[in-house]
Amino acid sequence: MKVIQAEYSGQLNGTVHIPGAKNSSLAVLAAACLADDQVTLEGIPCIDDVRLVTEICRDIGMEARQTGGQVVLDPRWIHSAAIDPGKASGYRASYYFAGALLSKFGSVTIGFPGGDDFVSRPFDQHIKVFEALGAKVRLYPEYYSVQAAELKGADIYFDTVTSGATMNAMLAAVRAKGRTQLHNAAVDPEVVDTAAFLNRLGARRYGAGTNTIRIEGVAYLNGGTHTIIPDRLIAGAFLMAAGLNGGQVTVMDVIPEHLTACLSKLEEIGLQLHRGENRITAYGTGKLKATRIRAGMYPSFATDLQQPMTALLLQAKGRSIVADRVYPKRFAHVPQLRRLGAEIEQRQEVAHIRGGRPLRGGWVHATDVRAGTCLLLAGLAAEGSTCITGVDHIERGYEDIIGSFRSIGAKLSLRELDEGELSDRIHMHR
């Protein structure tokens, strides 16, 4: 079993180049199925989720070649719309294949989305989209099917703001007959990026980035080349690392406007920031102020950043409050932080933090990508050695988390322990 070992690292200083956004990449890779010619994507991160997507693409007949951050896809050879349920359940965004393949094949079978389990992810909104466009959705124990002899444009009102369902609706509607309008749509940068890719292929989409998106259906889509936007969530985590012990970290290849809420909160708690055209430098002053975080849908403070932000707030003297009503169950990191000596309590969807207390190393488990980032940051600030299991979750979102954090001075190593050794070491630290 893989284990990340983090040692107290003092000030973190250096420069990190930010890869393409995972959440945008997963949508755009599936969206390539809609094209009628070869597609080249730049800036795709080399992460486990992407590798699984390319496997699914090959399974259904699409040629897929990845070289570094470039992926070349040829959808002209797709011969099936039956997605392996086991592979589909390996990551959350598998539902994009349903939206992308439905108009071409009229019937898609696919396993239920997997990945991080926050209980209340609104998959029902995806079903609502398909049914509004004229499809029938049937649910089975291990998979679901979506069938439609013809997709027709419709007015769709989302019951809650959801970026995944917004992007899936765009995929399903692009080749539907007539006009589709999405109301209460998500405005995330990843939604805008997916829309830009589809328009580059010849889709007719208007209003992405606002809460109303209009799609005029087309019969044909070209091939083309597209570069994925930078991952704002990874960038935010590295900027937070500068505040742990008063360091200086620069993130390169970013779009500062995508991080406005995060940057404002970092300045509020005491970090100094310098913004460039495609870079941001964070200066830790060594003095952090307690604050209150309310995670929300973009442009609010991102739910994906509340976990690493919690690790930073453990260093801020006083009482901080972190609330997440987007995914109220996204607090599995709280009991793990307590194992490192953190004084933190959770009441429903709110974490109450008493910061400024020393942390000590120990054994903790990452249950999702962002929880892993949180525990890693806490481990770098804790005295002694911290060992993090659940590395597979972290590798779903980071291309080279060890190398990236080492580049700013973090003392990290990746170790492989057999089950017996792992059990003995955890028992010793209880």
N, C-alpha and C positions, 0 to 999 in steps of 0.2 A: 504494500500500500504506500502511495506517495504521501509525504509529509513535508510541509514547508516549515523550516526553522528560522525564526526571526530573533535577532539579538538587539539589545538596546543600541541605538545608532547615533544618538546625539543629533546635532544639526544635519539636515539633509540639504545638499547643495548640488545643483547641476541643471542639465537641459534634457528634456524628453520630447521626442517626436511622437505626435499622436496619430494613431492609425485611423482607418476609416471606421465609421460608426457601425457597430454590430447590428443595431435595430434597423438601420436603413439597409444594410447589406442583405439581411435575411429576406426582406420584402422584395428588393430589387432582383435578387437571384431567382426567386420564384416567378417574378413578373416577366422575366426573360422568356418564359414559356409562351407568352402571348405573341412574341415577335414571329415574323415570317422570314427572317434572315438572321445571319450571325450577329451576336452581341458581344462586345468587349467591355468588361467592367474593370475600372482601375480603383485602387485603394481598398480592396477587399481584405479584411484582416485574416491571418492564418490561424484560425481558432477552431475548436472542436465543433461548434455549431455549424460553421461554414463547411467543414469537411463532411458533415452528415448531410447537409443540403446537396452538395455536389454528388454524393453517393446516390441520393434519391433521383437527382437529375439523370444520372447514368442508367439507373434502374428502369426508368420510363423511356429510355432511348435517346435522350438529349446528350450530345457530345459536350463534355465539360473538361477543360484543361486549366489548371491553376499553376501559375509560375510566380512565386512571390505574392505580391499584392494584386496581380492581374489574373482575371478569370475570363476565358473565352468560351462562349456557349453557342451551340448551334441547335436551335429548337426544331429545325425542319425534319429531324429524324425521330421525333417523339411518336411512339406507337401505343402508349398506354396511359391511362389516367387512374390506375390502381396503385396507390402508394402503400408500401409495406407498413403495416400498423406498428410494428416494433420500432422502425426507424422514425416514423411520424411522432411517436410518443417520446422520442428521445430529446425533443426540444419543443419549446412553446410555439414558435412561429410556423410550424408545419401547416397551419390552416391557410396560409397564403397560396399553397398549391391548389386548394379547392377553388379559390377565386380565379386563379390564373388559367386553370385547365378547363373550367366548366363550359365556356363559350365554344371552345374547339371540339370538345368530345361529347358534350351533352350529359355526361355522367361521370362522377368522380367518387371513388371510395378511398378513405383515408383514416388512419388511426387518430384518436383524440390527442389534442396537444399535450405535451409533457413539459419538461424543464422545471423551472422554479414554481413551487406550488404555494400561492398566496391565497388560496381558497376562493376568493371572490372575483377572480378575473372574469370579465363579462363575456363569455363565449356565446351567451344567448343573443348578443347583438349581431354576431356573425350570422347566426341562423335567421335573424330578422331580415338581414340584408338579402340573403339568398331567396327567401320566400317572397320578399317584396319585388324581386326581379323576375319572379315566376317559377322558381325552382321548388322542388319538394325535397325536404331533408328527412332522412330516416336514421334513427339512432339505434345502434346495436351494442352489445356488451363491450366489444373490443374496437369498434370502428363506427364510422357514420358514412352515409352516402348522400350525395347531392345530385339531383337529376333535373334536367330542364330541356325540353325539345327546342325551346327558343327563349332567350332572355330578352326582356323588354324593359326599357327605362322606366323609372318610377321616382316619386318623391319619398325619401327615406328620412325619418326623424329619429335620431339616436336618443335613447332614454337616458344615457349617460355619456359623457365625453370619453371616447376610447380610441387611441391611436391605431391599435391593431385592426379593429373593425372598420375604421375609416379607410385605412389602406386596402383592406380586403375588398371593401365596397368599390373602391376605384378600380381594382383589378377586374372584378366581375362585371363592372359596368362599361368598361372601355370598348368592348365589342358587342354590347347589347344594342338592340334596335331602339332608336329614339334617344330622348334626353333623360338623364338621371340627375337629381339634385339631392345632395346630402346636407341635412340641417343638423346643427349642434355637432358639427364635425370637429375633430381634433386639429390643432394648429401647430403641432410639433414640427421641428426642422426635418425630422425623418419623413413626415407626411409630405412636406414640400419637396424633399429630395426624390421621393418615389414618384410624385406627380411630374417633376422635371424630367426624370428618366422616361416615363411613358410618353410625354409630349415630344421628347427627342425622337421617339420611334414613330411619331405621327398621330398620337392620340390627341383628342381635342378636350382639354381639361382647363377649367378656369376657376380661380378663387382659392387655390390651395394656399394655406396660411391664414385663411379666414374661416369663420364657422359655417360658411355656406360654400359648397363646392359643386360646380356644374360640370357634367360630363356629357358630351355629344358622342354617341356611339359611332364607331367606324368599322368597316368591313376588313381592313387590312392594316398591318403594322410593319414598318421597315425594321431592319437591323440598325445597329449604331453603337456608338461608344459613349460611356458615361463614367464620371469620376464620383465616387461616394464621398459625402461630406465627412469631416472629422468627427470622432467620437467625443461629444461634449461631456459624457459621463466619466470616461477615463480621464479626460483633461481636468475635470473638477476634483477628482480624487488626488491627482498629483499636486494640484495647487494647495489642497488641504494639508498635504504632507509637509509643506514648507512651514506650517504653523505649529507642528508638533514640538519642536525645540528651537525655534527661532532661526530657521534656515532660509535659503533662497532657491526657488525652483522656477525654471522657465519652461513653459509648454509651447512647442512649435507646431505649425500647421493646424491652427485652430481658427474658428470663427468666433471672435469674442462676443458678438451679439447673441449667440446661442446660449451663453452662460450668464446672462445679465442678472438673474435672480440669485444665482450662486455667488457671483462676484460681489454683489451688494451685501450679502450676508457675511461673507468673509471680511469685507472692510468693516462691517458693523462690529465684529468680534475682535478686531484689532490687527488684521493683516493689512499690509500696504501692497497695492497692486499697480503695475504699469502695463497698460494695454498698447499693443502695436497693431499693425494691420492684420497679421496672422500669427501673433504670439502674445502671450501674457506672462508676466513675471510676478510671482508672489514673494513678498518679503515678510518673514515672521519676525515680530518684534520681541518675542519672548514673554509677552503679556497678553493673555486672551481674556475677553469678557464673556460672561454667561449671556445667553440669549434665548429666544423662543423661535422654533422652526415649525412652520405649517406646510407640510408637503402637499402639492396639488398638481394638477395637470398643467402642462406648459401654457403660458410662460411663468407659472409659479415655480417655487423651489421644487426640483425634481424628486419624486419618490425614490428614484434610484440613487440619489445622493444623500438621503437622510441617514443611511447606515454608516457610510464613512464619515459623515459630519458628526455623528454621535461619538465616534472615536476621538475626533478633534476636541469636542466639547468636554470630554473627560479631563482635558488639560486646562480648562477655563475655570477659575475659582468662582464659586457661587452656584446657584441653581439654574439649570437650563431645562427647557421643556421641548420635546420633539413630538409633534403630532403628525400622524399619517392616516388620513381618511380615504386615500386612494386605494391602498392595500392595507387595511387595519391589521392583518395577520403578519405583516412584514417586520416582525420584531424577534425573530429567532436568535438574533445576535445578542439580545439582552442577557439571557442566562449565561451565555458564553463569556461575555465581558465580566460578569460577576466572578467567574472563575479566576480572573486576573486581578481581582480586588476592586473592581469598579463599584461605586455606590450608585446604583441605578435601579429604579422600580418601573414596572409597566402596569398601567391601569387602562384596560381596553386598548384603544388605539393611540395612547399617549405614553411616552417614556419620560420619567422625571430623573434628572441627572444631578448629582452633587459632585461637581468637578473640583479639580485641584488636589485630589487624593492620589498618592503614589500607586502605580500599578506594578504587579509582580508577574513574572513569567509563569506559564503553565500550559496545559493541554486544552485545546479548544477545537470545535468542529464547525466548519463552514457549511451552511445549508443551502446557500445560493451564491451567485456571483458577487453581489454587493456586500453581503454579510462577510464573505471572504476578504474583501478589500478592507472592511471595517476592522476585522480581527488582525489583519496584517499591520495596519496603521497602529492599532493598540499595542501589538507586539513590539513594534519598533520603538515605542515610547516606554515600554515596561522594563523594569530592572530584571536582568537575567535573560533566560531563554524561553521563548514561546514557540510551541509546536502546533501547527494547524493541520488538521485532517480535512477531508472533503475537498481535496485539491481538484478533483474532476469538475466540481462546480465552478471553481475559479478559472480553470482553463477553458471553460465554455465562453468566457468573455474577454480573456487576455491572451494576446499572442505570445508574449514572453514576459510574464510578470516578474520573474526573478531578475532577468537582465535589465528590464526597464527600471526597477527600483534600485538595483545595484548602481545604475548609471548616475543616480543622485546621492550615492553614498550609503544606501541601506545595506545592513548586514543580513543577508538572506541566503539560504541554501535550500536545495530540493533534495530530499533523501528518500530512499526506498527501504521500507521496513516490512519484514514478513509479519504475519498475523500474530505469532507468538511473541515476538519482540515488541510489537505495538501494544499488545495487551499488558505485558509486564511493565512497560514504561508508563502507560496511563494509570495502572494500579498504584505505582510508586508515587504519583503526584496527587492522589486522592486524599 
